[in-house]
Each structure stands twice: as structure tokens, then as C-alpha cells.
Amino acid sequence: MAMLSRFVSRAEQKKTLADLKSGRADLVVGTHRLLSKDVEFRDFGLLIVDEEQRFGVAHKERIKQLRRSVDVLTLTATPIPRTLNMSLAGIRDMSVIETPPRDRLAIQTAVVRFDGQMIARVIRTELERGGQVYLVHNRVESIHSIASLIGRLVPEARLAVAHGQTSESVLEKVMIDFVAHRYDILVATTIIENGLDIPNVNTIVVNHAERYGLAQLYQLRGRVGRADRRAYAYLVVPADDVLTPVAKRRLAALREFSELGSGFRIAALDLEIRGAGNLLGAEQSGHIEAIGFDMYVKLLEQTVRELSGQETEDDERRARISLGVDLRIDESYVGETNQRLALYRRLAAARDETELASALDEAVDRYGPLHPSLLHLAEYGRIRILAGRLGVESLERAGARLVVKFRTDAGIDPSRLVALVNERPAATLLPPAVLELDLAAGEEREPAGRPGRRRGGASWWTTRAKAGRVTAGFTKHEVLAATSPRLEAGLAFLTRISGLLDELSGAA
């Protein structure tokens, strides 16, 4: 194992580079120095990038050039807008860890106007409980002036200054002494934004907080509260300045999302505020000007599916379905709003029954036996898939009648359509290609040649429950145990429609 950074001597760096090239070093940990052109690997297989938001596009392009087949894992509490957008669009896989370490407490966040006495009071409160303080001032030319002001406000405190222009030896000594509690206050630039884990520091004061980005403020706030003691973050803004609307939104978001594990929400809001950037260019943020964001994401998803060899769907040919049924997922089954929305999106994006079944299998694994409301939505999804496959233009419920309108190029067999109408007294075929079904007519007689078959066929989930391999959550007992009469009626109605489409397609 080796290390590469500016704190390593030139001789050690030279030896490490030689070991990496020859394969004597299996693992190297380093800073941006690893992306230099003189770094060569004998058999490069895995790259782990911590604090991904600290890397620019040039760095990431260099990572791609290192080796085409390398596996890359990026870690960040607040992904930059472009990275988050790529994950949401399916270009990158994403996992979210929201469980905090044991005994961690949420950081109390306050946005305050600059007041010397208030800052002195905040610092003294922390010092009285034996803690230490970060004071962030991101201007090297005036950082010593701020340090002198703090020294006058709290003369009893031991104070140190650290910034990026400090020499390696001095910076290292300052940080070692601060960790050893030889200093009470560290006045620093955003050099402390990443990588510091000092449990005794539980108050941070960020001067001119309106100048920072949302993710940057979140990272700075995360430098405190690293143990089981309550931590405090004070975002200081000038007393006489009028904040811009964007700055107000950023500061309000930090104040609102103060609970543990809220980094993803912060990143999502940052994506909304700053825009998704340019997928192929150098901009890692920025709004789409020519088309709307939804259209951009739709085009991006279609392109990803095409390049990955998956079947694409023309949204213009997707059937319009209006059945007047309740399609909400019950909150008692999926309580978290974001997870519920993700499940809606997963089911809506399913392009065949295999993807639909996969989404339900995942729901069983995460939330337990399927709730009837989710089966409701799944049956609706199956209707959408069958309708699209048949070339249905629209499927609408008009009072007690179901109206199915076919496209002119629908792939349905006309003879099958005529036979179905003859078998069903409640069905009517209207020109040019419209099928009407009287829902109030109830169950019709059995079609010829299909004795013993219930009209409409078994619902998709009942068929699955009776299959040879029964998956948890799909048994008849589990499905019907919590079914309300209203949901039963809705499921019966949807099952009847999917049975009709099955007959039209010849799959029933």
C-alpha cells in the first residue's frame, strides 16, 4: 500500500510511482496527484473517488483515460447536479445510505446577521462545555483580520489560522495541535470542508454564508456533530446586505433540511436551483435552454435504452387510458413520500410484464407482502402494456360504457375482433375502429370453445399466486386479507378489462 500527496517527499513519490508501474504496490491512496500524467498502473482495476464533488470535468475525463474497463465507485454526501442527473436518468447506478451512525444527533442550524457580541457568545458557550470551534472565512487576504477580531472578542480563547496557501509543514503542525486541543478556535477557509473528523469540534460559524453553494454549506456543516454531542451551525450573513432570491433559497434549505441523512434532498434541490449541466460538455451545472427539463430527461432515457440494447417505446403511441379508478399507493404500505414516488415511477416506466413483475418483487423485498392498492396499480400497468401492444389509441370509461379506440395501423386480427363482438352481447363495434362494451351488462355467456373459464380470466396477481413458484406477497390469502370492498371492486373491474385485452391479443 502506498500514498501520494503533496505531503509526501519527492523521493517517496518517485518510489511509489515505480512500484505502481511494476505492480509491487497493490493499493494507493492519494489526492488529485493520482490523476497526474506520470502515474501509470500495471493492472488498474478499481478506482474509488471520495468527495466526488471536489473533482472537475477535466479530472473525470482523465479518470476515463486511465483505463476504459476500470470500475469506478464515487462517494459523496452531495453529488453535483450533473452526476445526480446522470444517476436519475439511468446512466450511472446509485445507492443512497440514509442510516446515520449510532448516537448521532441532528445539527441545529441558524441563519443570523453579523453581530460581534452574538459570535462571542456562541464561541464562549462551546468553550464552556469543553468543545472547540471552526470559524470559516473564505478570503485568504482578510482571514488574519477576522482572526484578530475574534481574538479581541474572545481574548481567553487560543486561536489558530489555516488556509490553502499555508506551507505544508506549518499547516500540518496547526492541524495536529488543533486535534490535540492546544487551540480552541480554528479560523480557516473551506480547506476544512472535507476529510476532517474531530469529535470535540461541535460549533461552526460560517462568515458570509450567502457566498457559498448549497452543497458546500452542507459539507461545512457536516464538519461538526461527529460524535454523540449536540452540534450547532451558524450561517452568518452581512447585517446590511439584501440577499438574492437564490441565496435565500439556499439558506432556507439548509435550515429546513437539518435532519441526519438529508444530503440527497440537498443535492436534489441544488439540481433544481442550478440545473443539470451539460452531459457531454464541461458544464457540471446549468439549465437547459432549448427544451424543458422533463423533455431532456425523456430524450436522455430513450438514448440510454437504445445504446444499452433495450426496447424503446414511442410515447406518442402509448395508449391514453382513463378509467376513473383510484391508483394511489396506500401510505400505510410505503410511508416515505420519496420512496412512494420512486415506486410510482418504476411501475410507470415498465415496458413489459417482466419489468412489472420485477418492480413488484422489489416492493415485496423492501416493504413486505403486497398491499391491494399496489396490486391495483400493477393491474392498471398491465392494461397499459397490453393496450400498447394491441395498438389501442385510447381506452376510456364513459359512464357505464368502456370505449376502446384502435389506431388505423393496429396489429389486431379483424376476425378475432368480430368473433369477440359476436360472443359478447354487451359489445358493439363502431366504425372506423371503435369497440364499446356495456359494463352494466354484467358477465356474459361463456365464449364457444372455452367452457369453464371465468369471463375476463384470472387477474394477473391471482395467476401468479397459483403458479408453481409462489413468491411471498402473492398468495391468495396475503392478497385478499387486507382488501377493502372498494379495492375489490376496482380490482375486479381492472381484471375484467385486462381479460378483454387478453382475448383480443389471443393470450387469454
C-alpha positions as CSV (number, residue, x, y, z in Angstrom):
1,M,0.0,0.0,0.0
2,A,1.3,3.5,-0.9
3,M,0.2,7.1,-0.6
4,L,0.6,10.1,-3.0
5,S,0.0,13.7,-2.0
6,R,1.9,17.0,-1.6
7,F,2.8,16.0,1.9
8,V,4.9,13.1,0.6
9,S,8.6,13.8,-0.2
10,R,9.7,13.7,-3.9
11,A,11.9,10.7,-3.2
12,E,8.9,8.8,-1.7
13,Q,6.7,9.9,-4.6
14,K,9.2,8.6,-7.1
15,K,9.4,5.2,-5.4
16,T,5.6,5.0,-5.2
17,L,5.3,5.7,-9.0
18,A,7.8,3.0,-9.8
19,D,6.0,0.5,-7.5
20,L,2.7,1.3,-9.2
21,K,4.1,0.8,-12.6
22,S,5.7,-2.5,-11.7
23,G,2.8,-3.8,-9.7
24,R,4.6,-4.0,-6.4
25,A,2.0,-1.7,-4.9
26,D,-1.5,-3.2,-4.8
27,L,-3.3,-0.2,-3.3
28,V,-2.6,3.6,-3.5
29,V,-4.4,6.3,-1.6
30,G,-3.9,9.9,-2.7
31,T,-5.2,13.3,-3.6
32,H,-5.6,14.8,-7.1
33,R,-1.9,13.8,-7.5
34,L,-3.1,10.4,-8.7
35,L,-4.5,12.0,-11.8
36,S,-1.2,13.3,-13.0
37,K,0.2,12.0,-16.3
38,D,3.2,10.5,-14.7
39,V,1.1,8.0,-12.8
40,E,1.0,4.6,-14.5
41,F,-0.5,1.3,-13.3
42,R,0.4,-2.2,-14.3
43,D,-3.1,-3.6,-13.9
44,F,-5.6,-0.9,-13.0
45,G,-9.0,-2.4,-12.0
46,L,-10.8,-0.3,-9.4
47,L,-11.0,3.4,-8.7
48,I,-12.7,4.8,-5.6
49,V,-13.3,8.6,-5.6
50,D,-14.2,10.1,-2.3
51,E,-15.9,13.5,-2.1
52,E,-16.7,13.4,-5.8
53,Q,-18.0,17.0,-5.8
54,R,-14.4,18.2,-5.4
55,F,-13.4,17.0,-8.9
56,G,-13.9,18.9,-12.1
57,V,-14.7,17.6,-15.5
58,A,-11.1,17.7,-16.6
59,H,-10.2,15.3,-13.6
60,K,-13.1,13.0,-14.6
61,E,-12.0,12.8,-18.2
62,R,-8.6,11.9,-17.0
63,I,-10.1,9.1,-15.0
64,K,-11.8,7.8,-18.1
65,Q,-8.4,7.8,-20.0
66,L,-6.6,5.8,-17.3
67,R,-8.3,2.7,-18.5
68,R,-11.5,2.1,-20.4
69,S,-12.5,-1.0,-18.4
70,V,-11.9,0.3,-14.9
71,D,-14.7,0.1,-12.4
72,V,-15.4,3.5,-10.7
73,L,-17.1,4.0,-7.4
74,T,-17.7,7.6,-6.4
75,L,-18.7,8.6,-2.8
76,T,-20.3,11.9,-1.9
77,A,-22.8,13.3,0.5
78,T,-23.9,15.9,-2.0
79,P,-23.5,14.9,-5.7
80,I,-23.0,17.7,-8.1
81,P,-26.1,18.4,-10.3
82,R,-24.8,16.6,-13.4
83,T,-23.8,13.5,-11.5
84,L,-27.2,13.3,-9.8
85,N,-29.0,13.8,-13.1
86,M,-27.0,11.0,-14.7
87,S,-27.9,8.7,-11.8
88,L,-31.6,9.6,-12.0
89,A,-31.5,9.1,-15.8
90,G,-30.0,5.6,-15.5
91,I,-26.6,6.4,-16.9
92,R,-25.0,5.7,-13.5
93,D,-26.1,3.3,-10.8
94,M,-26.8,5.0,-7.5
95,S,-27.2,3.8,-3.9
96,V,-28.3,6.0,-1.1
97,I,-27.2,5.4,2.6
98,E,-29.6,7.3,4.9
99,T,-28.9,5.5,8.2
100,P,-26.7,7.6,10.4
101,P,-24.1,6.3,12.8
102,R,-25.3,5.3,16.3
103,D,-26.0,8.1,18.8
104,R,-25.5,10.8,16.2
105,L,-27.7,13.9,16.7
106,A,-29.1,16.3,14.1
107,I,-27.1,19.6,13.8
108,Q,-29.0,22.7,14.9
109,T,-28.7,25.3,12.1
110,A,-29.4,29.0,12.4
111,V,-29.1,31.8,9.8
112,V,-28.1,35.0,11.6
113,R,-27.0,38.6,10.8
114,F,-23.4,39.5,11.6
115,D,-23.0,40.6,15.2
116,G,-19.7,40.5,17.1
117,Q,-21.3,40.0,20.5
118,M,-23.5,37.2,19.3
119,I,-20.5,35.4,17.8
120,A,-18.5,35.9,21.0
121,R,-21.5,34.4,23.0
122,V,-21.7,31.4,20.7
123,I,-17.9,30.7,21.0
124,R,-18.0,31.0,24.8
125,T,-20.9,28.7,25.1
126,E,-19.0,26.0,23.2
127,L,-15.8,26.6,25.2
128,E,-17.7,26.3,28.5
129,R,-18.6,22.8,27.7
130,G,-15.1,21.9,26.8
131,G,-15.5,21.9,23.0
132,Q,-13.8,23.6,20.1
133,V,-15.0,25.9,17.3
134,Y,-14.5,26.3,13.5
135,L,-14.8,29.8,12.1
136,V,-14.9,29.7,8.3
137,H,-13.9,32.8,6.3
138,N,-13.1,32.0,2.7
139,R,-10.9,35.0,1.9
140,V,-7.2,34.5,2.4
141,E,-6.4,38.2,2.1
142,S,-8.6,39.1,5.1
143,I,-8.6,36.0,7.1
144,H,-6.0,37.3,9.6
145,S,-8.1,40.4,10.1
146,I,-11.1,38.2,11.0
147,A,-8.8,36.2,13.3
148,S,-7.7,39.4,15.1
149,L,-11.4,40.4,15.5
150,I,-12.2,37.1,17.1
151,G,-9.1,37.4,19.3
152,R,-10.4,40.7,20.6
153,L,-14.0,39.4,21.1
154,V,-12.9,36.3,22.9
155,P,-9.4,37.1,24.3
156,E,-9.3,34.0,26.6
157,A,-9.5,31.6,23.6
158,R,-6.5,30.0,22.0
159,L,-6.7,30.6,18.2
160,A,-5.0,29.3,15.0
161,V,-5.3,30.1,11.3
162,A,-5.3,27.7,8.4
163,H,-5.7,28.1,4.7
164,G,-4.6,26.7,1.4
165,Q,-1.6,29.0,1.0
166,T,-0.1,27.9,4.3
167,S,3.1,25.8,3.8
168,E,2.8,22.0,4.3
169,S,4.8,21.9,7.5
170,V,3.0,24.8,9.2
171,L,-0.4,23.5,8.1
172,E,0.3,20.0,9.4
173,K,1.5,21.4,12.8
174,V,-1.6,23.6,13.1
175,M,-3.9,20.7,12.5
176,I,-2.1,18.3,14.8
177,D,-2.2,20.9,17.6
178,F,-5.9,21.6,17.0
179,V,-6.7,17.9,17.1
180,A,-4.7,17.7,20.4
181,H,-6.8,20.6,21.8
182,R,-3.9,23.0,22.0
183,Y,-6.2,25.5,20.2
184,D,-9.8,26.4,20.9
185,I,-10.7,28.1,17.6
186,L,-9.6,27.3,14.1
187,V,-10.1,30.2,11.7
188,A,-9.9,28.6,8.3
189,T,-11.0,28.8,4.7
190,T,-13.0,26.0,3.0
191,I,-9.9,23.9,3.3
192,I,-11.7,22.2,6.2
193,E,-14.7,21.3,4.0
194,N,-13.7,17.7,3.5
195,G,-12.0,14.9,5.4
196,L,-11.9,16.3,8.9
197,D,-13.4,14.2,11.7
198,I,-12.7,15.8,15.1
199,P,-15.4,14.8,17.6
200,N,-14.6,17.6,20.0
201,V,-15.5,20.4,17.5
202,N,-19.2,20.9,17.7
203,T,-19.8,24.5,16.7
204,I,-19.1,26.0,13.3
205,V,-19.6,29.7,12.3
206,V,-19.6,30.4,8.5
207,N,-19.0,34.0,7.7
208,H,-20.6,35.4,4.5
209,A,-22.7,32.2,4.1
210,E,-24.6,33.8,1.2
211,R,-21.4,33.4,-1.0
212,Y,-21.4,29.6,-0.7
213,G,-23.1,26.9,-2.7
214,L,-25.8,24.7,-1.2
215,A,-23.6,21.5,-1.3
216,Q,-20.6,23.5,0.1
217,L,-22.6,24.7,3.1
218,Y,-23.9,21.2,3.7
219,Q,-20.4,19.8,3.6
220,L,-19.1,22.5,6.0
221,R,-22.0,21.9,8.4
222,G,-21.0,18.2,8.4
223,R,-17.6,19.0,9.9
224,V,-19.3,19.2,13.3
225,G,-21.6,16.8,15.2
226,R,-19.2,13.9,14.6
227,A,-19.9,12.3,18.0
228,D,-22.9,12.0,20.4
229,R,-22.9,15.6,21.4
230,R,-25.4,18.2,20.1
231,A,-23.7,20.4,17.4
232,Y,-24.5,23.9,16.2
233,A,-24.0,25.6,12.8
234,Y,-24.4,29.4,12.4
235,L,-24.6,30.7,8.9
236,V,-23.7,34.4,9.2
237,V,-24.8,36.9,6.6
238,P,-24.0,40.7,6.5
239,A,-26.2,42.9,8.6
240,D,-26.8,45.5,5.9
241,D,-26.9,43.4,2.7
242,V,-30.0,42.3,0.9
243,L,-29.8,38.6,0.0
244,T,-30.6,37.5,-3.6
245,P,-33.6,35.1,-4.1
246,V,-31.2,32.2,-4.8
247,A,-29.2,32.8,-1.7
248,K,-32.4,32.9,0.4
249,R,-33.4,29.6,-1.1
250,R,-30.1,28.0,-0.3
251,L,-30.0,29.2,3.3
252,A,-33.7,28.3,3.9
253,A,-32.9,24.8,2.6
254,L,-30.0,24.3,5.0
255,R,-32.2,25.4,7.9
256,E,-35.1,23.1,6.8
257,F,-33.0,20.0,5.9
258,S,-31.2,19.7,9.2
259,E,-32.0,16.1,10.0
260,L,-29.4,13.4,9.6
261,G,-29.1,11.8,6.1
262,S,-30.6,14.8,4.2
263,G,-27.7,15.1,1.7
264,F,-29.7,13.6,-1.1
265,R,-32.5,16.1,-0.6
266,I,-30.0,18.9,-0.6
267,A,-28.5,17.6,-3.8
268,A,-31.9,17.4,-5.4
269,L,-32.7,21.0,-4.5
270,D,-29.3,22.0,-5.8
271,L,-30.1,20.3,-9.1
272,E,-33.3,22.2,-9.2
273,I,-31.7,25.6,-8.5
274,R,-28.5,25.2,-10.6
275,G,-29.7,23.0,-13.4
276,A,-28.4,19.6,-14.6
277,G,-25.5,21.0,-16.7
278,N,-24.1,19.5,-19.9
279,L,-23.9,15.7,-20.2
280,L,-21.2,15.8,-22.9
281,G,-19.6,19.2,-22.2
282,A,-17.6,20.8,-19.4
283,E,-20.5,22.4,-17.5
284,Q,-21.4,20.5,-14.4
285,S,-24.5,22.7,-13.7
286,G,-26.7,25.0,-15.7
287,H,-30.3,24.9,-17.1
288,I,-31.5,23.5,-20.4
289,E,-32.4,26.5,-22.6
290,A,-33.8,25.0,-25.8
291,I,-36.1,22.3,-24.3
292,G,-37.6,21.8,-20.9
293,F,-36.0,19.6,-18.2
294,D,-38.7,16.8,-18.5
295,M,-38.2,16.6,-22.3
296,Y,-34.4,16.5,-21.8
297,V,-34.7,13.6,-19.3
298,K,-37.1,11.8,-21.6
299,L,-34.7,12.0,-24.5
300,L,-31.8,11.0,-22.4
301,E,-33.6,7.9,-21.1
302,Q,-34.6,6.9,-24.6
303,T,-31.0,7.3,-25.8
304,V,-29.6,5.3,-22.9
305,R,-32.1,2.4,-23.6
306,E,-31.1,2.4,-27.3
307,L,-27.4,2.3,-26.5
308,S,-27.9,-0.5,-24.0
309,G,-29.8,-2.6,-26.5
310,Q,-33.2,-2.3,-24.7
311,E,-36.5,-1.9,-26.4
312,T,-37.6,1.7,-26.7
313,E,-41.2,3.0,-26.6
314,D,-42.7,5.8,-28.6
315,D,-44.6,7.9,-26.1
316,E,-46.8,9.3,-28.9
317,R,-48.1,5.7,-29.5
318,R,-48.7,4.9,-25.8
319,A,-52.4,4.3,-25.2
320,R,-54.3,7.0,-23.4
321,I,-56.1,5.3,-20.5
322,S,-58.8,7.0,-18.4
323,L,-60.8,4.5,-16.2
324,G,-61.7,6.7,-13.2
325,V,-60.2,4.4,-10.7
326,D,-58.1,5.1,-7.6
327,L,-54.4,4.4,-8.4
328,R,-52.7,5.7,-5.2
329,I,-50.3,3.6,-3.2
330,D,-51.5,3.4,0.3
331,E,-49.3,5.4,2.7
332,S,-49.5,2.7,5.3
333,Y,-47.6,0.4,2.9
334,V,-44.9,2.9,1.8
335,G,-44.8,5.8,4.2
336,E,-41.8,7.8,2.8
337,T,-43.0,10.2,0.1
338,N,-39.8,10.0,-2.0
339,Q,-39.9,6.1,-1.9
340,R,-43.5,6.1,-2.9
341,L,-42.8,8.4,-5.9
342,A,-39.9,6.2,-6.9
343,L,-42.2,3.2,-6.9
344,Y,-44.8,5.1,-9.0
345,R,-42.0,5.9,-11.5
346,R,-40.7,2.3,-11.6
347,L,-44.2,0.9,-12.3
348,A,-45.0,3.7,-14.9
349,A,-41.7,3.0,-16.7
350,A,-42.3,-0.7,-17.0
351,R,-42.5,-1.7,-20.7
352,D,-43.5,-5.3,-20.4
353,E,-44.8,-7.7,-17.8
354,T,-41.3,-8.9,-16.8
355,E,-40.3,-5.4,-15.7
356,L,-43.6,-5.0,-13.9
357,A,-43.1,-8.3,-12.1
358,S,-39.6,-7.2,-11.2
359,A,-40.9,-4.0,-9.7
360,L,-43.4,-5.9,-7.6
361,D,-40.7,-8.4,-6.5
362,E,-38.6,-5.5,-5.3
363,A,-41.6,-4.0,-3.5
364,V,-42.2,-7.3,-1.6
365,D,-38.5,-7.4,-0.7
366,R,-38.5,-3.8,0.7
367,Y,-41.9,-3.3,2.1
368,G,-43.4,-6.7,2.8
369,P,-46.4,-8.6,1.3
370,L,-48.1,-6.5,-1.4
371,H,-50.9,-4.1,-0.4
372,P,-54.1,-4.3,-2.5
373,S,-53.6,-0.7,-3.6
374,L,-50.3,-1.7,-5.2
375,L,-51.9,-4.7,-7.0
376,H,-54.5,-2.2,-8.2
377,L,-51.7,-0.1,-9.8
378,A,-49.9,-3.2,-11.2
379,E,-53.1,-4.4,-12.9
380,Y,-53.5,-0.9,-14.4
381,G,-49.9,-1.1,-15.6
382,R,-50.6,-4.5,-17.3
383,I,-53.6,-2.9,-19.1
384,R,-51.4,-0.2,-20.3
385,I,-48.8,-2.7,-21.6
386,L,-51.5,-4.8,-23.3
387,A,-53.2,-1.8,-24.9
388,G,-49.9,-0.5,-26.3
389,R,-49.1,-4.0,-27.7
390,L,-52.5,-4.2,-29.5
391,G,-52.3,-0.7,-31.0
392,V,-55.0,0.9,-28.8
393,E,-55.1,4.6,-29.2
394,S,-57.4,5.3,-26.2
395,L,-59.2,3.3,-23.6
396,E,-61.8,5.3,-21.7
397,R,-64.6,4.7,-19.3
398,A,-67.7,6.8,-20.2
399,G,-70.3,6.2,-17.6
400,A,-71.4,2.6,-17.8
401,R,-69.6,2.0,-21.1
402,L,-66.0,1.2,-21.9
403,V,-64.8,2.7,-25.2
404,V,-61.7,1.2,-26.9
405,K,-60.4,3.1,-29.9
406,F,-57.9,1.4,-32.1
407,R,-55.2,3.0,-34.3
408,T,-55.5,2.7,-38.0
409,D,-52.4,0.6,-38.1
410,A,-53.3,-1.6,-35.1
411,G,-52.0,-5.1,-35.3
412,I,-55.2,-6.8,-34.1
413,D,-56.8,-9.5,-36.2
414,P,-60.2,-8.2,-37.6
415,S,-61.7,-11.7,-37.5
416,R,-60.8,-12.0,-33.8
417,L,-62.4,-8.7,-33.1
418,V,-65.6,-9.6,-34.9
419,A,-65.7,-13.0,-33.1
420,L,-65.4,-11.3,-29.8
421,V,-68.2,-8.9,-30.5
422,N,-70.4,-11.9,-31.6
423,E,-69.6,-13.7,-28.3
424,R,-70.4,-10.7,-26.2
425,P,-74.0,-9.3,-26.4
426,A,-72.8,-6.2,-24.4
427,A,-70.1,-5.4,-27.0
428,T,-70.6,-3.2,-30.1
429,L,-68.2,-2.5,-32.9
430,L,-68.5,1.0,-34.4
431,P,-66.7,2.4,-37.5
432,P,-63.9,3.1,-38.2
433,A,-62.3,1.1,-35.3
434,V,-64.1,1.6,-32.0
435,L,-65.2,-1.1,-29.6
436,E,-67.8,-0.3,-27.0
437,L,-68.6,-2.5,-24.0
438,D,-71.6,-2.1,-21.8
439,L,-70.2,-2.5,-18.2
440,A,-73.6,-2.6,-16.6
441,A,-74.5,-5.8,-18.6
442,G,-72.5,-7.9,-16.1
443,E,-70.9,-11.2,-17.0
444,E,-71.8,-12.6,-20.4
445,R,-72.2,-16.2,-21.5
446,E,-69.1,-18.3,-21.9
447,P,-67.4,-18.0,-25.4
448,A,-67.7,-21.1,-27.6
449,G,-64.9,-23.5,-27.2
450,R,-63.8,-22.1,-23.8
451,P,-66.0,-23.9,-21.2
452,G,-65.3,-23.3,-17.5
453,R,-63.4,-20.1,-18.0
454,R,-64.5,-17.1,-15.9
455,R,-65.1,-14.0,-18.0
456,G,-62.1,-11.8,-18.2
457,G,-59.8,-14.5,-16.9
458,A,-58.0,-14.6,-13.6
459,S,-56.2,-11.5,-12.6
460,W,-52.6,-11.3,-13.1
461,W,-51.7,-11.5,-9.5
462,T,-54.1,-14.5,-8.9
463,T,-52.5,-16.3,-11.8
464,R,-49.1,-15.6,-10.3
465,A,-50.2,-16.8,-6.9
466,K,-51.4,-20.1,-8.4
467,A,-48.2,-20.6,-10.3
468,G,-45.7,-23.4,-9.4
469,R,-43.3,-20.9,-7.7
470,V,-45.2,-18.8,-5.2
471,T,-43.4,-15.6,-4.2
472,A,-44.0,-14.1,-0.8
473,G,-46.8,-11.5,-1.0
474,F,-48.5,-13.1,-4.0
475,T,-50.5,-15.9,-2.2
476,K,-54.3,-15.6,-2.4
477,H,-54.5,-15.3,1.4
478,E,-52.0,-12.5,1.7
479,V,-53.6,-10.6,-1.2
480,L,-57.1,-10.8,0.0
481,A,-56.5,-10.5,3.7
482,A,-56.5,-6.7,3.8
483,T,-58.6,-6.0,0.7
484,S,-61.4,-3.4,1.2
485,P,-64.7,-3.8,-0.7
486,R,-63.8,-0.6,-2.7
487,L,-60.5,-2.0,-3.7
488,E,-62.0,-5.4,-4.5
489,A,-64.5,-3.7,-6.9
490,G,-61.7,-1.8,-8.5
491,L,-59.5,-4.9,-8.9
492,A,-62.5,-6.8,-10.4
493,F,-63.1,-4.0,-12.9
494,L,-59.4,-3.8,-13.9
495,T,-59.2,-7.6,-14.2
496,R,-62.3,-7.6,-16.4
497,I,-60.6,-5.1,-18.8
498,S,-57.3,-6.9,-18.8
499,G,-59.2,-10.1,-19.6
500,L,-60.8,-8.4,-22.6
501,L,-57.4,-7.2,-23.9
502,D,-56.1,-10.8,-23.4
503,E,-58.9,-12.1,-25.6
504,L,-58.1,-9.5,-28.2
505,S,-54.5,-10.4,-28.3
506,G,-55.1,-14.2,-28.2
507,A,-53.1,-14.5,-25.0
508,A,-56.1,-15.4,-22.8
